[in-house]
Protein backbone atom coordinates (compact mmCIF):
# COMPACT_ATOMS: atom_id res chain seq x y z
CA UNK A 1 0.00 0.00 0.00
CA UNK A 2 1.28 3.43 -0.90
CA UNK A 3 0.04 6.71 0.59
CA UNK A 4 1.82 9.55 -1.17
CA UNK A 5 5.31 9.57 0.36
CA UNK A 6 4.71 6.50 2.58
CA UNK A 7 5.10 3.09 0.93
CA UNK A 8 3.95 0.08 2.95
CA UNK A 9 6.08 -2.94 2.09
CA UNK A 10 4.27 -5.32 4.45
CA UNK A 11 5.79 -8.19 6.43
CA UNK A 12 7.66 -10.07 3.69
CA UNK A 13 10.98 -8.35 4.44
CA UNK A 14 10.17 -7.05 7.91
CA UNK A 15 11.62 -9.90 9.94
CA UNK A 16 14.98 -9.81 8.16
CA UNK A 17 15.24 -6.03 8.39
CA UNK A 18 14.41 -6.14 12.11
CA UNK A 19 16.98 -8.86 12.83
CA UNK A 20 19.78 -7.01 11.03
CA UNK A 21 19.14 -3.49 12.31
CA UNK A 22 18.17 -4.48 15.85
CA UNK A 23 21.43 -6.39 16.29
CA UNK A 24 23.43 -3.27 15.40
CA UNK A 25 21.34 -0.75 17.35
CA UNK A 26 22.08 0.03 21.00
CA UNK A 27 18.93 2.16 21.09
CA UNK A 28 16.75 -0.74 19.96
CA UNK A 29 18.36 -3.10 22.44
CA UNK A 30 17.82 -0.73 25.39
CA UNK A 31 14.16 -0.23 24.49
CA UNK A 32 13.61 -3.95 23.88
CA UNK A 33 15.09 -4.73 27.31
CA UNK A 34 12.74 -2.23 28.94
CA UNK A 35 9.76 -3.78 27.18
CA UNK A 36 10.87 -7.24 28.23
CA UNK A 37 11.06 -6.11 31.87
CA UNK A 38 7.50 -4.84 31.50
CA UNK A 39 6.38 -8.34 30.55
CA UNK A 40 6.25 -7.87 26.79
CA UNK A 41 7.58 -10.30 24.18
CA UNK A 42 8.77 -9.21 20.73
CA UNK A 43 6.96 -10.61 17.69
CA UNK A 44 9.51 -10.01 14.91
CA UNK A 45 7.61 -12.24 12.48
CA UNK A 46 4.84 -9.59 12.50
CA UNK A 47 7.24 -6.75 11.70
CA UNK A 48 5.91 -4.35 9.08
CA UNK A 49 8.34 -2.50 6.85
CA UNK A 50 7.86 0.93 5.27
CA UNK A 51 9.80 3.10 2.87
CA UNK A 52 9.31 6.79 3.63
CA UNK A 53 10.35 9.64 1.33
CA UNK A 54 10.92 13.02 2.94
CA UNK A 55 10.08 16.04 0.76
CA UNK A 56 12.16 18.18 3.15
CA UNK A 57 15.30 16.02 3.18
CA UNK A 58 14.72 14.64 -0.34
CA UNK A 59 15.80 11.23 0.93
CA UNK A 60 14.04 7.93 1.58
CA UNK A 61 14.62 5.51 4.46
CA UNK A 62 13.28 2.15 5.59
CA UNK A 63 11.40 2.01 8.88
CA UNK A 64 10.31 -1.18 10.63
CA UNK A 65 7.49 -1.51 13.16
CA UNK A 66 7.61 -4.53 15.46
CA UNK A 67 4.80 -5.42 17.89
CA UNK A 68 5.40 -6.60 21.45
CA UNK A 69 2.63 -8.53 23.19
CA UNK A 70 1.84 -9.47 26.80
CA UNK A 71 0.15 -12.68 27.88
CA UNK A 72 -2.83 -10.89 29.42
CA UNK A 73 -3.07 -8.26 26.64
CA UNK A 74 -3.42 -5.51 29.26
CA UNK A 75 -0.14 -4.00 28.10
CA UNK A 76 1.06 -4.03 24.51
CA UNK A 77 4.01 -2.39 22.83
CA UNK A 78 5.61 -1.32 19.60
CA UNK A 79 9.22 -0.70 18.62
CA UNK A 80 10.28 1.21 15.53
CA UNK A 81 13.77 1.03 14.09
CA UNK A 82 15.04 2.86 11.04
CA UNK A 83 18.11 2.66 8.87
CA UNK A 84 20.98 3.89 11.00
CA UNK A 85 19.60 2.18 14.10
CA UNK A 86 17.49 4.95 15.61
CA UNK A 87 14.67 3.46 17.67
CA UNK A 88 11.71 4.54 19.75
CA UNK A 89 9.03 2.59 21.52
CA UNK A 90 5.63 2.88 23.12
CA UNK A 91 3.88 0.70 25.67
CA UNK A 92 0.11 1.12 25.82
CA UNK A 93 -2.17 0.24 28.72
CA UNK A 94 -5.44 -1.45 27.74
CA UNK A 95 -8.76 -1.82 29.54
CA UNK A 96 -10.82 -4.26 27.51
CA UNK A 97 -10.80 -2.76 24.02
CA UNK A 98 -9.78 0.74 25.02
CA UNK A 99 -6.34 2.38 25.14
CA UNK A 100 -6.24 4.29 28.43
CA UNK A 101 -2.54 5.13 28.84
CA UNK A 102 0.85 5.03 27.17
CA UNK A 103 4.56 5.18 27.97
CA UNK A 104 7.01 6.69 25.51
CA UNK A 105 10.48 5.10 25.44
CA UNK A 106 13.49 6.78 23.83
CA UNK A 107 17.26 6.87 24.16
CA UNK A 108 19.29 10.04 24.64
CA UNK A 109 23.01 10.17 25.36
CA UNK A 110 22.99 6.34 25.40
CA UNK A 111 20.51 6.26 28.30
CA UNK A 112 16.89 5.13 28.26
CA UNK A 113 14.33 7.82 29.07
CA UNK A 114 10.60 7.31 29.48
CA UNK A 115 7.46 9.27 30.23
CA UNK A 116 4.08 7.83 31.18
CA UNK A 117 0.75 9.48 30.39
CA UNK A 118 -2.96 8.80 30.34
CA UNK A 119 -5.05 9.24 27.23
CA UNK A 120 -7.24 11.57 29.27
CA UNK A 121 -4.25 13.93 29.55
CA UNK A 122 -4.35 14.32 25.79
CA UNK A 123 -8.06 15.10 25.97
CA UNK A 124 -7.46 17.56 28.80
CA UNK A 125 -5.01 19.44 26.60
CA UNK A 126 -7.78 19.99 24.05
CA UNK A 127 -10.33 21.59 26.39
CA UNK A 128 -10.12 24.92 24.63
CA UNK A 129 -10.95 23.40 21.23
CA UNK A 130 -13.85 21.42 19.85
CA UNK A 131 -11.60 18.45 19.13
CA UNK A 132 -8.10 17.17 19.77
CA UNK A 133 -6.03 19.13 17.24
CA UNK A 134 -2.42 18.91 16.14
CA UNK A 135 -1.83 22.20 18.00
CA UNK A 136 -3.20 20.88 21.30
CA UNK A 137 -1.14 17.69 21.03
CA UNK A 138 1.96 19.75 20.29
CA UNK A 139 1.31 22.01 23.29
CA UNK A 140 0.96 18.99 25.56
CA UNK A 141 4.16 17.39 24.22
CA UNK A 142 6.09 20.60 24.75
CA UNK A 143 4.76 20.84 28.31
CA UNK A 144 6.04 17.33 29.02
CA UNK A 145 9.45 18.33 27.63
CA UNK A 146 11.60 17.68 24.60
CA UNK A 147 13.78 14.63 24.09
CA UNK A 148 17.28 15.62 23.00
CA UNK A 149 18.83 13.52 20.26
CA UNK A 150 21.24 13.68 17.35
CA UNK A 151 20.42 15.43 14.09
CA UNK A 152 18.13 13.25 11.92
CA UNK A 153 18.96 12.26 8.37
CA UNK A 154 15.30 12.41 7.38
CA UNK A 155 12.52 14.73 8.51
CA UNK A 156 8.99 13.36 8.78
CA UNK A 157 5.84 15.46 8.66
CA UNK A 158 2.51 15.18 10.45
CA UNK A 159 0.70 13.51 7.57
CA UNK A 160 3.41 10.85 7.21
CA UNK A 161 3.20 10.10 10.93
CA UNK A 162 -0.58 9.75 10.74
CA UNK A 163 -0.26 7.43 7.72
CA UNK A 164 2.33 5.19 9.34
CA UNK A 165 0.28 4.95 12.53
CA UNK A 166 -3.01 4.19 10.83
CA UNK A 167 -1.70 1.78 8.19
CA UNK A 168 0.36 -0.35 10.57
CA UNK A 169 -2.31 -0.38 13.30
CA UNK A 170 -5.01 -1.65 10.97
CA UNK A 171 -2.66 -4.10 9.25
CA UNK A 172 -1.76 -5.71 12.57
CA UNK A 173 -5.41 -5.92 13.59
CA UNK A 174 -6.06 -7.85 10.39
CA UNK A 175 -3.38 -10.53 10.75
CA UNK A 176 -3.64 -14.11 12.01
CA UNK A 177 -2.36 -13.36 15.51
CA UNK A 178 -5.02 -10.70 16.08
CA UNK A 179 -7.76 -13.03 14.83
CA UNK A 180 -6.59 -15.76 17.21
CA UNK A 181 -6.65 -13.62 20.35
CA UNK A 182 -9.61 -11.32 19.61
CA UNK A 183 -13.18 -11.87 18.51
CA UNK A 184 -14.54 -10.12 15.44
CA UNK A 185 -16.44 -7.72 17.69
CA UNK A 186 -13.27 -6.95 19.66
CA UNK A 187 -11.33 -6.18 16.49
CA UNK A 188 -14.10 -3.87 15.29
CA UNK A 189 -13.98 -2.02 18.61
CA UNK A 190 -10.19 -1.81 18.52
CA UNK A 191 -10.26 -0.36 15.01
CA UNK A 192 -12.27 2.45 16.54
CA UNK A 193 -9.17 3.39 18.56
CA UNK A 194 -7.12 4.24 15.47
CA UNK A 195 -7.51 7.97 16.08
CA UNK A 196 -6.00 7.56 19.55
CA UNK A 197 -3.09 5.64 18.04
CA UNK A 198 -2.45 8.50 15.62
CA UNK A 199 -2.65 11.05 18.46
CA UNK A 200 -0.04 9.18 20.48
CA UNK A 201 2.17 9.05 17.39
CA UNK A 202 1.88 12.82 16.99
CA UNK A 203 2.69 13.33 20.68
CA UNK A 204 6.00 11.52 20.14
CA UNK A 205 6.67 13.45 16.92
CA UNK A 206 6.09 16.79 18.62
CA UNK A 207 8.01 15.77 21.73
CA UNK A 208 11.11 15.14 19.62
CA UNK A 209 10.54 17.77 16.92
CA UNK A 210 12.65 20.89 17.21
CA UNK A 211 15.24 19.25 19.45
CA UNK A 212 17.32 17.93 16.56
CA UNK A 213 15.05 14.91 16.33
CA UNK A 214 12.02 13.92 14.30
CA UNK A 215 10.39 10.59 14.94
CA UNK A 216 7.19 9.01 16.11
CA UNK A 217 5.98 5.91 17.79
CA UNK A 218 2.70 4.55 18.98
CA UNK A 219 1.24 1.20 19.46
CA UNK A 220 -1.32 -1.32 20.34
CA UNK A 221 0.25 -4.71 19.86
CA UNK A 222 3.01 -2.68 18.35
CA UNK A 223 0.30 -1.35 16.23
CA UNK A 224 2.31 1.49 15.00
CA UNK A 225 5.47 3.31 15.44
CA UNK A 226 7.85 5.17 13.24
CA UNK A 227 11.22 6.79 13.43
CA UNK A 228 13.74 8.77 11.48
CA UNK A 229 17.37 7.82 11.04
CA UNK A 230 20.11 9.66 12.87
CA UNK A 231 23.67 10.37 11.96
CA UNK A 232 26.32 10.11 14.62
Secondary structure, 3 states (H helix, E strand, C coil): CEECCEEEEECCCHHHHHHHHHHHCHHHHHHHHHHHHCCCEECHHHCEEEEEEECCCCEEEEEEEEEEECCCCCEEEEEEEECCCCEEEEEEEEECCEEEEEEEEEEECCEEEEEEEEHHHHHHCCCCCCCCCHHHHHHHHHHHCCCCCCCECCCCCHHHHHHHHHHHHHHHHCCHHHHHHCCHHHHHHHHCCHHHHHHHHHHHHHHHCCCCCCCEEECCCCCEEECCCECC
